[in-house]
Amino acid sequence: MCELLIFGGTTEGRELARYCCEKGIRAAVSVATEYGGELLPKHELLHILTGRLDSDAMTALMKELGCTAVIDATHPYAEEVTANILRACRETGIVCHRLLRSPSALPECLRAEDMDGLIKLIDSCGGNVLSTLGSKELPRLAEVRDYRKRIWVRALPSDSVREMCRELGFPAEHLILEKGPFSVEQNIAHIKQSGAELLVTKESGAAGGFPEKAEAAEICGTALAVLLRPREEGCTMEEVKAIIDGMRR
């Protein structure tokens, strides 16, 4: 049994997990990867669950845990996961609170509403490209013109990512597989290593290291292309913490 189920191996998910421990709230945190689980605090009130779940598995989990509320603190671009969480909450009748990541002001940059638009944008530019979109978008990046020559990939170091890159045809020498967060200086080093004339990123906010990427691109004179966030409604971190506080009253 737990009072709260949190979805998200994000910075915000970790912050909420720590907050629950501080407030004496028994919570379960579901993360997709073992790496995400390793970053969570270890506490007797916290139950860490690892592995990707579909909506049926989420429904079963909610029933098993007997939680009274769910917080969706997943990545802003994890639209399918958010849809599955909502579906499971409707099935179980459990209230779901969507935590929205705080935005960062966008500098002058190239912008795309979706991956189709981003691919067209990249194709319209010349030179090398450093992608910091993560491994999920690799199949789409393989649609870019001359991607084997032009695209450099920065993603988490894992055997599955290496294998995906190999299967898609991304050269091993074009992979920067490292764990973030990355400083401005590290971003500059990666831009120089890749010889990138275009840095591609998501509108991931301060929690996703967006300001450091933007500053590095400006310092290097590298163009910045941003995949804009999907539009959604939800709660701020302060509002979600107030909800957690109310669980103890």
Secondary structure, DSSP 8 states (H G I E B T S, - for coil): --SEEEE--SHHHHHHHHHHHHHT--EEEEESSHHHHHTS---TTEEEEES---HHHHHHHHHHHT-SEEEE---TT-HHHHHHHHHHHHHHT-EEEEB--------S-EEESSHHHHHHHHHHS-SEEEE-S-GGGHHHHTTSTTHHHHEEEEE---HHHHHHHHHHT--GGGEEE--S---HHHHHHHHHHHTEEEEEEE--TGGGTHHHHHHHHHHHT-EEEEE-------B-HHHHHHHHHHTT-
